[in-house]
């Protein structure tokens, strides 16, 4: 247990007190001066509390700095400005106490200098503190190039073109560098090198930190960086620390591949030998293929409100899949009425947005299923309790994204298995209380032992496990 660091970390909480108190005091003094308002004696107390809270914040900041991990020059500058804030605050308190007893023709000038001086010191101290925490370029990371130049920084580098061919991806610039920049550099940079580790450049990365080498070619166990990002998230040594979002599974696997591949640097992936597993990992990291379990469809614009209103008027309940996924979930079953051709016409207007569709117990017909083949983004389809047949299911052949199909209590028969060959993505199929025979189920099971499709029929999972639900 480290009590010094325990108390030191309260610095980030307490530092807001002197900022708010001294800012208020300076602004109120200037307001009374410039607008010729009566100055209240309460301001003297505000200055005193501002000075005392600044002392407390400075003490806690000093304790925090003893934990290391910060650039020594940056700490010195931040500390110097903090002492200046404290000194100016006490001077203001003392001066304004005297001001209530004596008058001077120089009082307005002195008040202006002291208040603007206090504001300048406050903002400067906060600026250098933020630099220590977030890096010296934090305030200007997203500034336009002219503003960056005025601040003495280089213009934004030209963004790398998006990789479209795995073989043309640069190992460090396209794969490793972006992962470190996104997840690690905030705490391991030139101004803030936690654990004496700087991950902004390859040379500093290879140099490692106080816990040893960050990465060791071909050896995951000896690579401290990999060890830290794969610890249990509750371990105090887990990285990223401080509750920051951890690396994704693909990002961890990408770094693991890089280490095991010998830490290649200035190479393109086309120059390296990659097995199928590595190709899949790196292609996912580069966005060339979807991650397993991720939303499988390309991004789309949200459904227009006009079309949403049309769908609602036609009897559909309209829901967006999630805040980040603009595709929609439509439910017609709650209308408790037959699925009309007019409703189908409105549905087809939204065909590019429909991902989930519930038409259960809606008197859907085989000809209407033919029209549903236009919903090429459909992932989940519920057709239970409808008078549809296997011939109608054949019309769904174009739905290559469909993973879920519920045909409970429909009139599909043994021919439905022929239709399954035309639905390559299908993972879950429900056939309970249909005309499908047990013999057909058994034959399909024997021919498709390695299939990932799970068929639920007559209370039995076709893959051989009793379904007790």
Secondary structure, DSSP 8 states (H G I E B T S, - for coil): --HHHHHHTTHHHHHHHHHHHHHHHHHHHHHHHHTT----THHHHHHHHHHHHHHHHHHHHHHHHTT--B-HHHHHHHHHHHHHHHHHHHHHHHHHHHHTT---TTHHHHHHHHHHHHHHHHHHHHHHHHHHHH-TTGGGTTS-HHHHHHTT------------SGGG-BIIIIIIHHHHHHHTTTTBSSSBBGGG---SSHHHHHH-BTTB-S--TT-STT-HHHHHHTS-TTSTT-SS-TT-----HHHHHHHHHHHHTT---S-BGGGS---HHHHHHHHHHTTSS--TTS--S-------HHHHHHHHHTT-EEEES-SS---EEEE-GGG-S---HHHHHHHHHTTTTEEEEE-TTS---HHHHHHHTT-TT--EEE-TTS---HHHHGGGGG-TT--EEE-TTS---TTHHHHHTT-TT--EEE-TTSS--HHHHHHHHHHTTT---EEEETTEETTS-B---
